[in-house]
Amino acid sequence: MIIKRKKPKDSISKFPRQHRENNYSMYKLICIMGFFIIIGLSVLIGVQHFQQLKTMEKLKEYESKAAEHRQRQSELELEIERLHENDYIEVLARERLGLVKPDEVIFQLED
């Protein structure tokens, strides 16, 4: 005849109490590490987004400057074309340098 012994109530679980506490501590540690990893990744994504916004602002600024330079270049090209005309050169010489033809008389009025 086989007699079965009843197990004491302390050993009802498969794992001893000490092992369960170590297991709980390990899960707690893993959860805390996961939390910090998620926080770190969130901060990293935020920093990258901020840098992207700054880069986009600089890009818009450089594009506007490039547009201004292209407009200035087209104005200068037009000025170069006009400098090849004798009439325009004469107008510039009269306005900027104050040159006159030999038989002209200039009257200057003061305000």
ABEGO torsion letter per residue (X at the ends): XBBBBBBBAAAABABBAAAAAAAAAAAAAAAAAAAAAAAAAAAAAAAAAAAAAAAAAAAAAAAAAAAAAAAAAAAAAAAAAAAABAAAAAAAAAAAAGBBBAABBBBBBBX
